[in-house]
Amino acid sequence: MSNVIRPDFGRARRPEPDPDTRRAAEAICLYGEEAGYRVGLVADESETQGPVLTVFVGALDSEEVEAVAITPATPEGRADADAIGLAILRALEIVGRGRDPEPGEPA
């Protein structure tokens, strides 16, 4: 679970993901779009620890996304993932107020 937020978040630059580890997945939930980013949820059954739910964030102009939180694929994990996804979306909304919108993006 190298894609979760750790206490040293933002202090050290993460290595670029290995292209061989990238996977295509269909979002089971899209929480929304704010400040040029989309926030959503995917289910992943390929993890060694068992099925998980992964909250992701990605730029609207790209198909690439990054995992920002991982929870167990349980009803409680889904509730946690929903809370995390909506909190990230709200944070992006607040951050987005302080910048000029991109061309074609709603103000």
N, C-alpha and C positions, 0 to 999 in steps of 0.2 A: 504494500500500500504506500508507494512512494508519492502518490498524488494528493495526499492530505495536507492540510495546513499544520505546520509545526511551529514550535516556539521561536525558531530562527527565521520565520517567514519574512521575506523582503530583505534580509541581510546578505544572503548568499545567492548568487545567480545559479539557477537550476540548469543542469546540462540539457541540451536539446534532446528531444525524444528520438530514439532509434527508429528509423523508418520501418524496420521490420516488426516493431511492436505496435504499429498503428493498426486499428481495426475499424471496420465500418459497422455502425449500429444504428438502429432506428429508435428515435426518441419515443418513450412511452408517455411523456408529458413535456409540454413546453410551457414554462412558467411565464415567459414573456420576453419582450425586447425593450431595452433601454440603453441610452447613451452609446448606440452603435454596437451593442452586444446582445446575444440571445442567451437565455438561461433555461436549461431543461434537465431531463432525467432519463437515464437509460438503465435497463436491467442487464446485468452481466453474469452469466452462469459459468464463465470460463476461469474465474479466479480460483486459486488453489484452496482458499479457505471456504469456498462454497459460494452460492449465489449472493450477489450484492446489488445494491442500487447505487448508481453513481450520478451525482449532480455535476453538470458540466457548464462551462461558459465558453463562448466563442464569438468572434467578430461576425457581424452580419454579412460582411462581404467575403467571407471565407467558409469553406466546408469544414475546416479544422476546428476542433474544440479541445478543451483541457478539463480533466477531472479536477474538481475543487473539494469534493467531499464524497466519502464512501460510507454507506450504512448497510446493515444486514437486510436481506430481502425478506423482511417480516412486516406485519402490519405496523409495529412500533417503528421499525426502520423507515418505512414509507412516510409515517407521520413526521419523523425527524428530517427526512430528505425534503419533504414539502416545506417545512419550516425554514430549512437552510436555503432552499431555492428562492423562496419568497423574500427572505432577508437579503440575499445577494441582489435580487432584482430591485428591492427598495434602496439598497446602498448605491446601485448604479443610477437610479433615478436621482438621488441626492447629488451624486458626483456630476451627473450630466447637466444639472442646472447651472453649473459654473463654466460651461464651455459653449462655444458656438456650434449649432447643428451642422452636420455634414450636408453637402448638396443633395437634395432629394429626401432628406430626413425631416420628419415633422419637428417643428419648433417646440 
